[in-house]
Amino acid sequence: MANKNSPLQQKVKVLTKLYESGCTTEKGLQALSMESILQVPGITIADMNIILELQKQTKANKLFSYLGGDENEQSGNGQAHHLE
């Protein structure tokens, strides 16, 4: 059966796995090596890709945009998105 989770649900699932394995801060996320990522119970290759992207986005201070699905945030168009 194919995974029908939305991109946000997949990211939250990975964050839950990280929290359950003891990684609860941005600093902890940045410190994860590939070896330590492989020790996370139930980790998949897709999860590893999300973890690497989470590391990249937290380092760039763009985690909120990434979780919200704005994959083009690094294009830097300078326009703020406001709730009306």
Summary of the structure (lengths in Angstrom):
residues: 84
radius of gyration: 13.9
end to end distance: 39.4
largest distance: 44.6
contacts: 165
relative contact order: 0.14
helix: 57%
strand: 0%
